[in-house]
Amino acid sequence: MPARRIVPNVQSEAPKESAEFYGLLGLEEVMNHGWIVTLASPSAPTAQVSIMTADKTAPVTPDMSIEVDDVDAAYAAMREHGAEIVHPLQDEEWGVRRFFVRDPNGRVVNVLGHR
């Protein structure tokens, strides 16, 4: 199950200012749900950063997001490995299927696939 993209998530109490800051580096807004804004490079669209105030449906804000081809297989692999699932596998209203898992360093990773 190859990764399609990896996006750092910046938790921010000043999302507008954060978006303006990353815009100075040539990133442009490609998604905005109010609580999360994703900026990407126009010349390399998978080069992205997301800015979020807090996650809409999960108990924590993830440190990064990894999009995979098969999120169900990734979930099964993490469970079989005994990794700590922080947020269960579920379909979200904005068109992704995802779960959160804690890595060995304590970082929370949002593993997702688009439906």
Buried (B, 14 or more C-beta within 10 A) or exposed (E): BEEEBEBEBBBBEEBEEBBEBBEEEEBEEBEEEEBBBBBBBEEEEEBBBBBBBEBEEBEBBBBBBBBBEEBEEBBEBBEEEEBEBBBEBEEEEEEBBBBBBBEEEEEBBBBBBEE
